[in-house]
Structures are given as C-alpha cells and as structure tokens.
Amino acid sequence: LLEFGWDVPPHPPYSPDIAPSDFHLFRSVRNSLSGKNFNSLIDIKNHLEEFFAEKPKKFWENGIFQLRERWTKVVKQNGAYIRQ
C-alpha cells in the first residue's frame, strides 16, 4: 500500500471487547464449562457438541446485533476496554 502512496494506519491492537468470539461465544462456553470435570477428551468433545447444538438461533443473532453497540462504545472510549 505504501508503494501506491496510500496512508496506512497502524493495525489496531486486539480487543476482546469487539471480537464476537470473545465477548459473546467464549464467555458462554466458559460459563458452560464452569464447575465441570471431564475424564477424557471425548467427554469434552461431547459437551461442546451439545453446547453448540442446544444454542438457539437467537443466541447467534444476539451476538451479531451486539457488534454495532460494542464497536460504538469502544470508539467513544478511544479504544479503552468496556467495563462489564
């Protein structure tokens, strides 16, 4: 891009506040694992398969619809983390 004379802004640091996998999916997965003990990788795999199969369509929609709101908050806070 620089060769074309374009301005290249610095790559923003990774932010879990604006990554839907972190603020929506992984938090839910973490909650589903809380307090559980597994005896094998198969048990973990089975748990995760059930977790994903049981999530309603609305769960996934909510994760997408929250993006705009979260991105706006991050911009308003100049990139600072969003307090939970």
KOLMIMI-868301 format. One record per residue (C-alpha): x negated, y negated, z. Coordinates in steps of 0.02 Angstrom, whole numbers, padded with zeros to 5 digits, always signed. Each point is the difference from the previous one (the first is absolute). Example, Ala and Ser with C-alpha at 12.3 -4.5 7.8 and 13.67 -1.06 7.14 Angstrom:
BEGIN
-00615+00225+00390-00069-00172-00033
This chain:
BEGIN
+00000+00000+00000-00142-00118+00039-00067+00027-00176+00162-00076-00066-00020-00151+00112+00145+00048+00111+00004-00040+00185-00004+00160+00100+00069-00019+00175-00078+00109+00134+00086+00165+00030+00108-00020+00155-00044+00109+00148+00108+00152+00028+00149-00039+00110+00112+00133+00076+00134-00134+00016+00028-00003-00187-00035+00181-00046+00168+00091+00001-00087+00164+00035-00063-00071+00165+00140-00110+00065+00141+00116-00051-00050+00178-00044-00150+00037+00111+00083-00077+00152+00148+00116-00024-00113+00151-00028-00099-00044+00156+00161-00011+00101+00056+00170-00066-00165+00077+00057+00001-00080+00173-00005+00128+00139-00010+00149-00117-00132+00136+00001-00032+00107-00152-00082+00171-00002-00050+00002-00182-00014-00102-00158+00154+00092-00062+00099-00068+00148-00057-00177-00041+00042+00024-00184+00173+00066+00045+00032-00146+00117-00049-00127-00133+00103+00085-00134+00152-00008+00114-00039-00181+00044+00000-00052-00183+00150+00108-00047+00106-00072+00141-00033-00183-00040+00154-00076-00080-00009-00108-00155+00034-00153+00110-00164+00029+00094-00099-00022-00161+00106-00148-00056-00028-00089+00165-00188+00018-00019+00005-00082-00171+00121-00139+00051-00108-00046+00149-00148-00039-00113+00057-00173-00052+00035-00052+00179-00166+00067+00063-00101-00077-00142+00083-00168+00033-00045+00011+00185-00181+00041-00039-00012-00147-00121+00079-00119+00127-00126+00060+00131-00147-00024-00120-00035+00186-00001+00009+00025+00188+00073+00163+00062+00185+00008+00037+00036+00030+00183+00118+00145+00029
